[in-house]
Amino acid sequence: MAEYKLLLPSMGEGVMEATIITWLFNEGDNVKEDDSVVEIATDKVDSDVPTPVSGKIVKILKQKDEVAKVGEAIAILEIEGEGAASEEVKTETPAATPDAETLKTIEEPLQTVAASNVEFSGDLYLSPLVKSIAQQENISETELKSIKGSGLEGRITKEDILAYVANRGSKPAQQAAPVQTASAPQPAVSAPAATIPVSTGDEIIPMDRMRKIIAENMVKAKQIAPHVTSFIETDVTNVVKWRNKNKAVFEKREGEKLTFMPIFVKAVVKAIQDFPMINVSVNGENIIKKKNINIGMATALPDGNLIVPVIKNADQLSLSGLAKAINDLAYRARNKKLRPEDTQGATYTISNVGSFGNLMGTPIIPQPQVAILAIGAIVKKPAVLETADGDVIAIRNLMFMSHSYDHRVVDGSLGGMMLKHVHDYLENWDLNTEI
């Protein structure tokens, strides 16, 4: 018999650690190859870690609520064979260790609090969260270089920088430029208990981990971006007719449901190609124009929480490809099968509030994006149609859309024209479009 170290695998760009939520097996239990053995949580998504080998769990190294770093052993398994164990460990380790490009990633994450004029040189390998904390606390590059990191390759972790901030006291930062920010100081997610009266019979429900993350990110998003919203009502009768004509054929051929979402995504992608300055992010006083069009898809979970899986390179997918990608992400989101990388990299987001019967909504722009589209319920209504013989009233399928955008970089003309182009693509949907 030999020992095998089960390592925390690489979980995508910028993700360096995860919290153990629940072990699905106990010490002494036998597991089979590809069995999910532990549930973990990052600041992006909850997911399972499968074992690449069969064996017996002889030691759990990371307990519930403990944090493990990528590449760190979280359990020891006893497996068949003598020399096989060391080979397994060697082949596992490189895959679980982030490469140099990942370590250098400093893209603006959801955790970015506000624009700052504190800049760091490329030889400082900072995670997005650590960089955000350093900017918020006005920690200079000189100070950062004095911090001894406890992470992989001596990298500064969140705990390292928070400990430094706690011990920093009132001493002014060295060579630190004043932080300039338009946002107010960040309030706590929940107000002090004393300010909220609790009556007899009231139930106090602690927020779960995901709800806390959502709350924090929504507060930050509203602080960062001045939101403006435009509305439009769209006649989607052709879209409804086309889907009704093709959904049975598509399901028989592909084994997949054909929803309205692939059509909406296709229209949004075309409109983004018409107005590429919607597909941007703000980094201080710079605008980053994104090359890829990655569409976030707001998805409600069975527990009432929300997650946004991402359709990568949506402009390169056909309608059939979009349908399959959307169905796959929605299924895995609702069954806790998403990987951290499935929720990263969105450049524009769509929220289908119509799935709850709502006519319209004004969603919050997820950072670091600058716009989000809300799609309302499709409702049959009488509408005035212009014909060669004059105006007539007919029953049509109508739908409201709302476009919320960041007024720092998107003015009403750009935000409104983008919405009008989505409207036009849907109203003029070709009934002969192939799927």
N, C-alpha and C positions, 0 to 999 in steps of 0.2 A: 504493500500500500504506500501511497505517496501523498504529500500535501500539495494543495493547489490554492494560491492566493486569489480570491475574487476581488478585482480592482474596480473602483468607480470609473466608468468609461468616460471618454470625451463626449461632451454633450452639446457641442456646437460653439460657434464663434463667441468669444467673450465670456463663456460660462466656465468658471474655474472651481466651483464648489457646489455642494448640494447638502440638504438637510435630510436625515433619515426620518421618514414618516412612520412606516410600519414594516416589520419583518413578517413575511408571509409564511415562513417556516421557522422552526425552533432549532436550537442546537440538538444534534442527534437525529434530526430528520434526514431522510434520503431525498435527493432531488434529481431530476432528469435534465439532460441537456435542453436548453431553451426554456426551462421553467422560469417564470418570474419569481424571484426570491425576495425582493424588497421594493417597497415604494419609496421614492425620493422626491424632493421638491427643490426647485430652483426658483429664482425670482421671476421666471418666465412661465413654468408649467410643472405640473406633477406628472411623473412617469414611473414606469417599472424598470428594474434592472434584471435581465435574464442571466442565467448561468450558462457559459459556453461548454460546460462539461457536466457529466453525471457524477454523483458522489454523495457523501454524507457531510452535512454541516457540523464540523467539530468545534468551531469557535466563531462567535460573532464579535467582531472587533469594534464596530460602531453601533451604539445603542440608539433607541428612539430619541429624536430631537437633537442628536449630536450632528456636527457638521463634518463632512469628509471632503477632501480636495480631490480633484481629478487625478487619477493615477494612484491614489492611496488605497491600500488593502482595507476592505470592509468586512471580510469574513475569510475563514480558512475551511477548505473542503478536503475531505479524505477521498482520494480517487484510486482506481485500480492502476497497477503498474509501478515500476521503480523509477526509471529515468524519464518517464513521460512528464512528470510534474514540472521539472525545471524547464523543459522545452515549452510547456504550455504557458508558464509565467513569462518567459522571454518573448513569446509571440504576442502575448496580451499587452505587455507594457507599452511598446511603441504606439499601438493603436489608441491607448488611453491617454497618452501624453500629448498635450497640445503642441503643434509645430510652431516654428518661429513666427510665422505670419499671424497665427492666432494670438500669440503673446503680444504682438505689436498693435493689435486692434484697439483703436480708440474712438470708434464711432460713437456718436451721441446716443445714449440709451434712453429708455423711459425714465431712468432715475435722474437725468439731468435737471437741475433745479433752476438755473438762470444763466444768462450769458455773463461771462466774466472775461476780463482782460488778462487773467493769469494764464500764461502759456508755458508748456513744458517741452523740452527738447526730445528728439526721437530716441535717445539712449535710455530714457526712463520708460520702462515697460509697465504701464498702469492700466488696470482694468477700467472699463467705463465708470463703474461705481466709485472706485478709489479716486479716479480723476475728478468726478463730480464733487465728492466730499472735499478734495483738496481745493477746488475752485471756490466752493461755497465758504470754506473756512479761511480762504485767502492764505493758503500755505504755499510758500515759495518753493522753487526748484531746489534751492540750497537746503532748505529744511527737509524736503523729501529725500534728498540724497543722504541725509544724516540718519534716516529711519532704517533700522535693520529689519528687513522683511523676513517673514516666517513661511512664505509660500514657496511654490515650486521655483527653483533656480534663484532663490533669494528675493522673490517678488513680494511687494508690499500688499498685504491683504487688507480687507475691510477692518478686521480686528486690530491690525497694526496701526492703521491711521486713526481709528477711533481712540485707541489707547494714547496715541501721541496727542490728539486734541484734548483729551481729558487731563493730561499732565502738563499741557502747555500753559495753563493758567492765564494770567492777564498780560503775559509778556508779549510785546508786539512782534509780528512776524518779520523775519529778516528779508530785506530786499523785496518786500511784498507791496505790490501796487494796490491802491484802494479798489474795492469791488464796486462796480457800477451795475446796478440791477433795477429794472423797472417794476419788479414784483415785490409785494409786501412780504414780511417775514412769514415763513411757513407755519400755519397753525397745526396743532396736533390733530390727528385723525378724529379723536373723540374729545369732547370738552370735559373738564373736570366733573366728577360725579356730583359735586355739591351744587352745580349750576342746573342740573336736571332733576326736578322733583320726581320721586318714585313713590307711587301710591300703593296701598295694600292691594294685592292681586296682580300687580304688574309683573311681567316676566322679564328678567334680565338675561339676554342671550349674548354671550361673548362672540366677537367676530372670529371666524376661522381665518387661517393664514391667507388664503386667496382673497377673501373679502378685505382684509387689511391692505394687501398690495393694491387691489383695485381702488380702494378709498384714497390711498396715498398718491397713486398715479393720477387720479382724476383731479385731486386738489392741485397738484403740481401743474397739470395740463391747463387748468383754468387760470392759474397764476401767470404762466408763461405766455400764452397766446390770447390776444384779444379776439374773441369770437364774433363773427358776423355770419348771418344765415340768410340765404335766398331760397324762395319757394317757387315751384312751378307745378301745374297740373298737366298730365300727359295722357293722351289717348293711346292705350296699348292694345286696342282691339286686334290689330294684325298679329301682335305677339301672342295673344291668347289663342287666336285661330291657328297659328303656326304650331304652337305647342300641342294643342289638341289633336292636330293632324299627325304629329310625329312621335308623341310620347309612347304609344303602344309599340310602334315599329322599333323605336330605339331600345326600349326595355327588352323586347324579344331578341334583338340582335346583340346587345351589349350586356344584358343582365343588370342594367343600371337605370335608376329613376331619372327622368328628364324634368328638372324643376325650372323655375323662371330664372334662377340665379345665374346660370351660364350666359343667358341672354343679357342680363343686366351688366355682368362683368365685361362681356364683349363690347357693349355700348360705351362703358366707362373707359375701357382701354383705347378705343378709337378717339374718344374725346381728349384723353390725356395726350395722345399722339398729336392732336390738333393744338393742344395748349400745354406743352411740356413744362412750363413754369409752375404748373400745379404739382408736378412730380419732383418736389424739392424739399430740402430741410434747411433750417436756420442754425448756423454755428457762430454765435457771437454777432459780428457785423458782416459775416460772409453768408452767401446763399450757396448751398451745395445742390447742384442739378444732378439728379439721379439718372444713371444710364438705364438701369433695369426698371421694369414696371412690375412691381410685386404688390398684389392686391390683398389686403387684409379683409377677412370675412368674420364679422362679429357673430359669435355663436353662443347661444344660451345653453348652460349646462343643466342637467337634471336637478342639481342641488341649488339652483337659483343664481349661481355665479356666472360670470361671463369670461370668455376667452376669445382671442382673435388669431386663429390659424391663418397662414399666409400662402397664397397661390403664387409661387415663384415664377418669374418670367411669363406672366399671363399673356403678354402680347405674342408669344411664340406658340400658343396653344390654339388648336381648332375648337369649335363648339363642343365636339365630342370629347376632346381632351380636357376642356374646362369642366364639363359635366362630371367626368370621372375624378378629376382632382378635387372638385368641390364635395362630391359625395364621400370620397375617401377621408378628407380632412374633417368633415362634419361627423362622420361615424367615429373616427378615432378620438375626436374631441369629447364626444358624449360618453365614450367608453374608456377614458383616461389612457389612451394609447398614443397620444401625441409625444413627439420628441421635442426637446427644447428648441432645436433649430426650426421646427415647424411653426413657431410663433415669432420668429425673428425676421427682420429685414423688410417689413411692409413699407411701401412708399405712398400708399393711398388706401383708404378703408371704406368698405360698404357695410351699412347696418340695415338689415331688413326688418324694420319695425312692423311692417305689414303682416309678418308671420304671427303676430299677437293680435291682429285685428285692428291695429292702430292706423289712422289715416295719415299721420305725419309725426315727425319728431325732430328734435334739435340736439343731435348727439355731440359729445365732447370730442375734440380733435385729439387723437392719440399722439403723444410726442414720440419722435421728432418730426412727424408728418405735419402738413400744413392744411389739410382738407379732409373732409369725410362726407359721404353721401348717405342720406337716410331714404329708404324706399318704403312707401306706405302700402296699405292694403289696396288691392284691385277691386273696384266696386262698379257695378252696373248702374249707369245713370242716363237720363235723357240729356242729349247734347245737340247743339245746333251744328249742322253740317252745311257747308257751301257746295252746291251742285250747279251744273250747267243750267238747270231749270229754276234755280233760286235756292234759298235757304230752306232746309227741312229739319225736323226734329227726329232723332233716331236714338235707339238704346245703344250705348257704347260702353266699353270697359275703360274706366278712368282711374288714374293713380296719381297721388301727390308725391313729389320728391322734394327734399330739402338738402341744401348744400351749405355746410358750415365750413368756414375757412378762416385762416390766420391773417388778420388784417395788417400784421407787420409787413408781410410780403405779398399778400393777395388782396387786391382792391376789388371793389364791387364789379367793375367791368370784367376782369378776368374770371372771378368766381361766378358771375352771372352768365357769361358766355360759355364757360365750361358746362354749366348746368343745362343751358339751352341746347348745346350740341348733343348731350346725352338724350335729352328730350326728343330732338329731331331724329336721332338714330332709331329710337324706339318707336316713334310714331310712324316712321317710314320703313319699318321692318319688312323685308321682302318675303312674301309668303312662299317663294320658291327656294329660300335658303336651304342649302344641303346640311345635313347633320351626320 
